[in-house]
Amino acid sequence: MDAEDNGREANVTIEPLIDGIFEQVARGRFSEVHFDPFEGGLRIRYRRDGELADYMTLSENDAGVPNLSFKAAAASMIGRLKELAGLDPEVARIPQDGFITRSFPQLDKTLHLRISISPTQWGEKVYLRALGPDIAIVGFERLGLDPIASRRLNEAYQKKGGVIIISGPTGSGKTTTSNAILQLLNNSERNILAAEWPVEFAFSGINHVDCKFDIGYSDEVAMREFLKQKPDVIKAKLENREMSELVFLAAARKNSLVIGNIHVNSAAAVFARLANLGVPSFDTANYIFLSQAQRLVRKLCDKCKEEYSPSPALVRYLKIDEQFIGRVELPQVAPSELTLFRPKGCDTCGGTGYYGRALVCESLKVTPTIGELILHRATEAAITKAAIEEGMLTLRDAGLRQVILGNTSLEEMMIRV
Ligand SMILES: [Zn+2]
């Protein structure tokens, strides 16, 4: 009998495959999994340390799953994912969204995944994304922040009636940092609200609104509701004029602390962007406590990274001198005796030379001097210059600090920062 007709047999074969994928996600190695149908097959890819890579392909040429035709395997796999998410197995022509929760007692971990299924020309595309973190974050150092950024964030998140901006391009870890702050603030005395689509994490104590745009329940509508509920802490995206107005209203009138995410490239660029969105410079100067721009860099694999001595010319080019080493708060070492590391590749890191990621941050504190500059609509460059004079590490400084520490490679820092 053809295995294609035997649903039970298909499930027996598919189950370990899906479990294997989930386990990689639970171990924190995969943050996303994509099931992409194409003519004559299904390609499974995962995202690890920010990069997409192939996991396996089910196709006519490469069956992938023994005793099953690729079509049966793909159908069975997507059917099983729908079943786990409680979605309608019969629906294949319109998009479906849901959640999957799986426990991994051996890892002491519960995995929460968001699943989104969309029909494409060649079949259904499935996108799985890990919602995290579900571990308690004890401090910002755990995120890989340098001591200067950690101190500034620690000071800012304990205040009220203002805004902390976390900015950066897509994939720069804005959500991770914002969620770490929410987790630190999460206790029974605080009313914490977050409007976000799609929901990026799930933990108790935080009222998380999953916006439904199809029925008109947008971030703005959610935010207007929040303002009636004495919010202590709000997480919001500052993407348009209305949302930005609501954020500053919450800070000024409701004494809320707002963790605001915005898509700009530097800490000082936030002020001009908000001015363009119609926020008065009086508000940005007075209510923003801290503007943090960030990037994620891949960390070198500790098992295989290779030590090398950079040439004196390279050290000069990078402007690494005693003064720099002191400014980024690293133990003093003569620049001529500097040791750096580069990736090699081993079984642990899957041959990439990298394992995990670290944050690189530019943390701009709005002091009276900076506030004056913002009020007078100073340029991004002028604000950055003043902030550096007041001790801010630029993204480049913070990135180079990670390089000197041996946490990442010079190449990686140059590409991402
Ligand atoms: Zn390695």
Boltz pocket constraint, residues with backbone or C-beta under 6 A from the ligand:
constraints:
  - pocket:
      binder: B
      contacts: [[A, 301], [A, 302], [A, 303], [A, 304], [A, 305], [A, 344], [A, 345], [A, 346], [A, 347], [A, 348], [A, 349], [A, 350], [A, 351], [A, 353], [A, 354]]
      max_distance: 6.0
